[in-house]
Amino acid sequence: MLFGRKKSNLIMNDYQNYKINHALSNVNESNQPLIPAATVLLVRDYNSTIEVFMIKRAMKTNFGGAWVFPGGKVDSSDDIKNISKYSPLLNDEEASRRLGIKSGGLIYWIACIRECFEESGILLADNEQRKINLGSLTSPELEIINQYKKKLLEGKDVFLELIDKFDLKLSTSEIAYISHWITPKIEKRRYSTRFFIACCPKQLASHDGLEGVESRWLEPKVALDLYKSGEFPMIMPTIKNLELIKDFQSTKTLLLSMKDKPITDIPKVEPVFDVVDGKPKLVSY
């Protein structure tokens, strides 16, 4: 199901009532290049429904104050040369086909996994001998993983070093691509963000304390209700991706439905806003 393009008859809507840190562009910045980015909806089964992991961004960051999913920009380190070693079940040709591009698609899956680890502590990787979960790791191993996460948050390029240390394979084949959002032209920083969905392994998810200052597991419908009641700031891509998954009752059916959809069934959206009295107002999407 596509989100479609809709016209808004409202100059102001609930989305704009929240205090969210928007870095708006000026005339000289209107043609800023799009930054490739990847975001992941971590889901788990809970009481005959699903929950999704959400993080509240620090106010000082872009979209600060909003509740979002783990994610961030694609780094040069995500372009792994010997990628088949780390992603044996999904190659770049197939990943690119799913995204509808000629090549370079697999780096979005890699960025998705790396950003997920950095921002939530969840490592979407395994090996044939054991699953990476709370019950399978010793205290010293958990400490090593935490040390690597700290180094990544400090900007050090050590993600693959961690993967090699535990002889892991990235769980790229278990992650489904679900939507593509392009930041509106009114924003100073513009992203071309691919959204993915993955089932959370038996690990402890938590915000990093830097860019993310709070975290919660929520049913998608509950998150949407909290937003409508004025208690839960979110931006449009977050809202629409929650609407995309809100009616599923299990992670299994959700992933089966989303996995390997034809590109024509993947929403691609670039909202259009005007700036009125210094604030963004939705025109269409």
N, C-alpha and C positions, 0 to 999 in steps of 0.2 A: 504494500500500500504506500503510495507516495503522499507526501504532505500536501503537495499541490501549491499553486500560487494563489494567494488570497488577498483581497483588498480590505483594508481596515477603514471603517467609517469613523473611528475614534481618533481624536488628536492625542488623547491620553488614555492609557489602559493600565490595568493593575501592574503589569510588568514594569512600568515606569515609576510606580509609587515607592518602590524600595530604594534604599540608600545603597547603591552599588557603585564602586569606583570605576567609572568609564574614563579612559584617556582619549578624548576626542581629537580628531585631526583638524588642521587648519587648511586653508586653500592650497598652500605650498606642499602639503603632505597628502593630498587626495589621491595620488597615484602610487602609493607605497606598494612594493612587491608583496605578494602573499607568502607567508611563512608556512612551510609544511608542518603539520602537527598531528598527533594521534591521541585519542582519548578512549578509555575503556570503562564500560559498565560492568563492574564485578557483581555477579548475582549469586544468591544461594537459596536453597529451599527452606521454607519456614511456615509451619502450620498450614499445609495445603495451599500455600501461595509462594510467591518469591519476594525476596528483599534485595535491594541494591545498596551498595556502599557509596556514601556521599561524604564529601569534605567541604568544610567552610573555608574559603580563601581569606588569608590575612588582608586587612583593609588596605595596607600599603601596596598590594599587588594589583595588577590589572584585573578587573572584575572583582576586586576586593569586596568582601562582605557577602558574596554570592555562594550558594551551595552548588558544587559541581562534582564531576567524576574525576578520578585520577587521570592525568594526562599532561602533555606538554609538547614542545616543538621537537621536530626530528633533528638529531645531531649528526655531525659527520661521522661520529663513532658508530652510528647505526648502520652504516654502509659497510658491512662485513665482507671481506674479500673471499674467505673460505666459508661462505655461508652454509653450504650443504652439511658441514660438520655440525653446525649448531641447529639447523632446521632441516633435518633429513626428510620430513614428510610434507613440506611445503616449499617449493622452489620459487624463484623470482618470476618466472614466466607465468605460473599459475596465479601467484599473488597479484601480479600486474593485471592479468585478465579479469580477476574479480573486482579490481578497482577501475577497470576501463581505461587503463593507460598502457603505453607500449612497453615500458620497462621501469625498474626501480620500485616496484610495488612492495616488495618484501621489507624494505626499510621501515615502512609504516607499522608492520607487525612487530618488528624489533623495537622500535621506539615505544610502542604501546606497552610491551613487556617491561622495558627498562623504566619508563615513567611510572608504571604501576608499582614497581618495586620501590622506587625512590619516594613516592608520595603516600603509599599505603603499607609498605613492608611486605606485600604479597608477591612471592616469586613464582611466576608462571613458567616453571621448568621442572623437569624430572629426569630420572634415568631408569634403566631397565631393572636395576636392583631394588630400588625403593622409591616411594613417593616422598616428596619434600613436604612434610607436615609436622605439626607440633609433636606428634608421637614418635616420629622417626629420627629426630635429631637430638644429639646429646647437648648438654649445657655448653661445652666448649664450642661445638659447631654453631649453635645459636649465637654465641658471642662473636664468632668470626663473621657470620652473616650480618649482624648488627654493625660491626666495624666497617664492613664494605658499604653498607647503606650510608653510614656517616661520611665516608670518603666521597661517595657519589654526591651527597648533599653539599659537600664542600667544593664540588666542581671537578673532582678528579675522575679521570677516565679509567675506571676499574671494573666496569660491569662484566666484561668478558673474562677478566681475571677471576672473578667470583665463579662464573659458570665453569671455567676450566678447573678451578680448585676442587669443585664437587663433581666434576665429570658429568655435567648435565647437558640435556638437550632442551632448547626453548620450545614451549608448547604452542607453537605457531599454528599447527593444524587444528587445534581445539578452540581457536578464537575466530569468531564470525564478524564479518564486516557488515555494518547495518545502516550507516548514513554518512553524508558528506555535507559539512556546513562551511560556508565562506563568511568571514567577518564582514559586516557592513562597511561601506566606504567612509562612514562618519568616524570610525574608530582610528586612532593613531597607529595602533599595531593591528595588522590584518593577517589572519590565519586561514589556511586551507586545511581544515581539520577533518580527518577521517575518524568516525566513531566505530568502536568495536564492542563486542560483548563476550564475556568469558565467565565460566563457572568458577567460583572461588574455591581453591583447595582448602584443606583443613589447616589453615594457618591463621594467625591473629592479625587482623587488619587494624591499622591505626594511622592517624594523620602524622605528618613529619614534625609539626611544631614550628615550622618556618613559614612556608607558603600556605600550609594547611593548619588551622588553629583549633578546629573541632572536627569530629567525624561521627557518623551515625549509620546504622543499617536501618533502612526504611522500606516498607512496601511502596511501590510506585504510586499507587492511589493515595496512600497516606501523605506522601511528599507533595503530591499535587493539591490535596485538600489543605495542607498546611500553607502552601503558597497562596491559595485563593483566600485563606482566612487572614493573610497578612503576617504570618509568623515565620515564613521560610523564603528568603530572597533567592531567586533563580533567574538565569538568563534564558533566552528563547531556545537555544539548542538543547539545553538541559531539560526544559519543559517538554519539548516535542519528542525527545528520545524517551522520556518517561512515559509519555502517551503511547509511544510505539510498542512498549512492552507491558503496559499496565494490566492487560486482560489475560496474561498467561498465568497458569497455576503451578507450573513446575519448570525448573531449569532445563530439564530434558526436552520438553516440548518447545520451549523457547528457542533453544539452540538448534534443534532440528528445523524449526521454521525459518530461522534467520540464516543458517549456514548455506553458503554457496547460492544465494539468491542471484538471479540474472541482474545485470547492471541496470536494466530498465525498471526494476522494482526497488532500487536503492534510492532513497530520497537525496537529492542534491539541492541545497537551499542557500540563497544569498538574500537575507532580509534587506529591505530598503527602509531607511529612517530619514527623517528631517530633524534638524535641531531647532527647537522652539524654546526661547528663554533660557538658552544654554543647556537644555536637556534633550536627550534623544527621544523622538516620538515615532512610533511605528507607522509606516505608510502601507507596506505590503510585504508579503513573503511567499 
